[in-house]
Amino acid sequence: MPTKLEIKDLCKGFTSLRSEQSLPVFSGLELRVAENEFICIVGPSGCGKTTFLRILDGLIPFDSGEILLDGQRVIKPGIDKGFVFQDSSLLPWRTVVDNIILGLELHGTPRREARARARHYVELVGLRGFENHYPYELSGGMQQRVNLARALIIEPQVLLMDEPFASLDAQTREIMQLELLKTWGGTRKTVLFVTHQIEEAVYLADRVVVFSSRPATIKAEIPIELTRPRPLAVKRSPQFLAYIDRIWSMIEAEVRRSMLEQPGAEV
């Protein structure tokens, strides 16, 4: 498949207010993402996964390197990228449909046209019958469906998802993983999905990208050779569990290395 997104020698640091020194986040990050590929990104806490996603969206500047989407440099946010945040961030005074069409309205789409387009995405994420409900009338899982529909309706080239199910209970999270794969199967968007849960990454991904501890580089890229569609029962298979063990051992090694590099640390 052709390359959709390419990250070349990406470097980013933040300046410490205490020492006025630059604290590196990434060092020479390199990644190629194919068209229609579902990538999950995992790594130690604090390694910069969310920062990476926000840089890809154009929300945060980077220091050096290059990001190419369909061969064009990414320098700012735009409708070619859809972002799904951990918090659904729905506007409480707007209905489901009116929240979904917010991005279209901000880009000048007439309200009547936007609402007509919303019908397809309401169906796609399984919210038919809830079009005129307000966020307080929805469960957490349903709010995240609205969040997903709001990102999809602008028809982005790439969908960036930052731990969108982290605040959900375990049962709802599993159902939302299954529903996300169904939705993705209907849109075939290129997806980059950040998660702390290795199980979630293996279940969703075509490829799991493992970040090292800071300054982050890509420690491994692991193709997930599980057939699609994937029922939830696949999580109990020996092949699935072997992927989890392999990825966890990599992350554990990075966490231990990071702790040993801290002055006075013991592991």
VOGU-3710 file (C-alpha; in Angstrom, 3 decimals, decimal comma):
1> mptkleikdl> 0,000/0,000/0,000  1,204/3,565/-0,655  2,604/5,652/2,180  0,014/8,006/3,685  2,009/9,609/6,475  5,763/9,878/6,833  7,727/11,164/9,816  11,393/11,914/9,149  14,043/12,532/11,830  11,526/14,212/14,159
11> ckgftslrse> 13,033/16,021/17,160  11,219/17,895/19,916  12,225/19,320/23,272  10,651/21,462/25,946  12,503/24,123/27,892  12,546/23,628/31,647  11,490/26,753/33,541  13,692/25,686/36,427  16,963/25,146/34,580  16,241/26,887/31,257
21> qslpvfsgle> 17,639/23,793/29,550  15,921/21,927/26,733  14,493/18,571/27,825  14,373/16,279/24,784  11,138/14,414/24,053  11,999/12,800/20,711  15,320/12,137/19,100  15,334/11,272/15,397  11,879/9,693/15,318  11,191/7,883/12,016
31> lrvaenefic> 7,899/6,277/10,986  6,004/5,433/7,815  2,276/4,751/7,906  0,550/3,110/4,951  -2,782/4,222/3,558  -5,707/2,617/5,456  -3,351/1,227/8,123  -4,383/1,093/11,790  -1,352/1,904/13,957  -1,367/1,713/17,757
41> ivgpsgcgkt> 1,361/3,464/19,742  2,417/2,231/23,180  5,332/2,985/25,469  6,337/3,929/29,013  4,341/6,638/30,759  5,687/10,087/29,954  7,544/9,033/26,810  5,741/11,613/24,679  2,978/9,646/22,936  0,357/12,387/23,321
51> tflrildgli> 2,890/15,075/22,371  3,687/13,084/19,231  0,025/12,890/18,247  -0,488/16,623/18,806  2,568/17,403/16,708  1,137/15,280/13,896  -2,079/17,297/14,087  -0,160/20,564/13,933  -1,215/21,629/17,435  2,370/21,706/18,770
61> pfdsgeilld> 5,444/22,839/16,806  8,461/20,547/16,524  12,132/21,512/16,546  13,444/19,713/13,474  12,591/16,965/11,035  9,668/16,660/8,671  6,089/15,370/8,670  4,517/14,570/5,308  0,846/13,765/4,706  0,252/12,653/1,130
71> gqrvikpgid> 3,642/14,181/0,354  2,713/17,605/1,763  4,379/19,079/4,852  2,241/19,265/8,002  2,671/22,663/9,649  -0,750/23,431/11,148  -4,120/21,842/12,025  -6,542/21,268/9,174  -9,520/19,231/8,031  -7,157/16,650/6,515
81> kgfvfqdssl> -6,634/15,412/10,097  -9,294/14,424/12,617  -8,440/14,334/16,342  -10,310/12,281/18,958  -9,326/13,369/22,465  -9,461/11,317/25,653  -12,226/13,582/26,950  -15,222/13,784/24,607  -15,347/17,586/25,179  -18,925/17,860/23,934
91> lpwrtvvdni> -20,688/21,199/24,200  -23,446/20,649/26,792  -25,896/23,068/25,138  -25,722/21,292/21,766  -27,531/18,101/20,807  -25,796/15,011/19,445  -26,239/16,176/15,850  -25,204/19,730/16,617  -22,045/18,495/18,343  -21,225/16,245/15,388
101> ilglelhgtp> -21,496/19,086/12,860  -19,446/21,578/14,883  -16,310/21,138/12,781  -18,232/21,547/9,543  -19,835/24,752/10,785  -16,457/26,155/11,805  -15,245/25,532/8,250  -18,214/27,324/6,713  -20,526/24,464/5,731  -24,169/25,654/5,730
111> rrearararh> -26,069/24,270/8,717  -28,714/22,489/6,644  -26,073/20,724/4,553  -24,065/19,821/7,651  -27,089/18,288/9,401  -27,914/16,272/6,285  -24,370/14,881/6,214  -24,572/14,063/9,923  -27,259/11,431/9,347  -24,746/9,045/7,798
121> yvelvglrgf> -22,321/9,374/10,725  -25,068/9,027/13,326  -25,863/5,666/11,706  -22,196/4,743/11,357  -21,454/5,084/15,086  -24,746/3,527/16,199  -26,550/6,578/17,583  -29,766/6,504/15,592  -32,613/7,612/17,829  -30,334/9,828/19,937
131> enhypyelsg> -29,873/12,661/17,425  -31,660/15,229/19,599  -30,301/14,137/22,968  -27,927/16,312/24,973  -24,577/15,076/26,359  -25,884/14,752/29,931  -28,444/12,237/28,626  -25,734/9,950/27,190  -23,467/7,338/28,735  -19,697/7,766/28,561
141> gmqqrvnlar> -19,469/5,311/25,682  -22,169/7,120/23,737  -20,426/10,458/24,274  -17,270/9,006/22,770  -19,287/7,804/19,763  -20,352/11,411/19,240  -16,699/12,434/19,596  -15,711/9,900/16,922  -18,500/10,970/14,559  -17,458/14,612/14,978
151> aliiepqvll> -13,925/13,709/13,855  -15,097/11,542/10,945  -17,651/13,932/9,456  -14,937/16,313/8,243  -13,667/13,341/6,176  -10,030/13,546/7,303  -7,202/11,759/5,559  -5,812/10,605/8,924  -7,607/9,964/12,212  -5,564/10,654/15,369
161> mdepfaslda> -6,925/9,098/18,569  -5,460/9,881/21,994  -6,591/7,243/24,507  -10,256/7,796/23,638  -11,499/4,954/25,857  -9,305/5,561/28,909  -12,121/6,987/31,063  -14,581/4,164/30,329  -15,222/1,139/32,533  -13,702/-2,157/31,408
171> qtreimqlel> -16,866/-3,608/29,889  -17,773/-0,454/27,962  -14,185/-0,119/26,783  -14,244/-3,587/25,232  -17,527/-2,912/23,449  -16,183/0,411/22,162  -13,071/-1,328/20,813  -15,305/-3,703/18,874  -17,489/-0,839/17,622  -14,443/1,181/16,595
181> lktwggtrkt> -13,209/-1,669/14,407  -16,642/-1,920/12,800  -16,632/1,822/12,119  -13,081/1,694/10,786  -14,074/-1,170/8,518  -16,711/1,111/7,004  -14,395/4,090/6,494  -10,910/2,546/6,140  -9,281/5,709/7,435  -5,601/5,743/8,257
191> vlfvthqiee> -5,535/5,686/12,083  -2,895/6,422/14,715  -4,190/5,397/18,129  -2,324/6,074/21,391  -3,044/3,805/24,338  -1,501/2,657/27,605  -3,247/-0,717/27,332  -1,200/-3,301/25,461  -4,243/-5,568/25,102  -6,163/-2,757/23,406
201> avyladrvvv> -3,267/-2,060/21,047  -2,948/-5,680/19,950  -6,684/-6,052/19,451  -7,060/-2,940/17,294  -3,848/-2,619/15,334  -2,400/-3,756/12,063  0,926/-2,746/13,589  1,954/-1,815/17,143  4,680/0,827/17,434  6,605/0,701/20,714
211> fssrpatika> 8,195/3,944/21,921  11,275/3,901/24,100  11,603/6,044/27,219  12,663/9,682/26,756  14,139/10,898/24,561  11,808/8,646/22,609  12,782/6,651/19,590  10,898/3,760/18,064  12,049/0,626/19,852  10,048/-1,818/17,731
221> eipieltrpr> 7,333/-2,073/15,084  5,334/-5,266/15,507  2,920/-6,425/12,781  -0,201/-7,973/14,313  -1,029/-10,995/12,196  -4,514/-11,664/13,516  -7,230/-12,083/10,909  -10,007/-9,489/10,569  -12,760/-9,098/11,595  -11,629/-9,749/15,165
231> plavkrspqf> -14,163/-10,978/17,710  -13,493/-10,149/21,346  -12,851/-13,839/21,917  -9,539/-13,521/20,040  -8,155/-11,904/23,208  -8,073/-15,356/24,818  -6,058/-16,986/22,035  -2,416/-18,067/22,587  -1,258/-15,907/19,658  -2,882/-12,814/21,151
241> layidriwsm> -1,378/-13,448/24,584  2,054/-13,996/23,034  1,884/-10,547/21,432  1,033/-9,015/24,817  3,948/-10,754/26,542  6,365/-9,667/23,814  5,324/-6,005/23,920  5,149/-5,856/27,700  8,699/-7,206/28,014  9,916/-4,363/25,770
251> ieaevrrsml> 8,116/-1,675/27,772  9,252/-3,174/31,086  12,862/-3,074/29,887  12,479/0,606/28,951  10,935/1,492/32,314  13,762/-0,262/34,175  16,411/1,416/32,018  14,843/4,823/32,622  14,756/4,262/36,385  18,389/3,156/36,463
261> eqpgaev> 19,435/6,316/34,627  17,956/8,478/37,385  20,486/9,431/40,075  20,172/7,252/43,164  17,554/5,008/41,601  17,275/1,333/42,482  15,240/-1,312/40,630
//
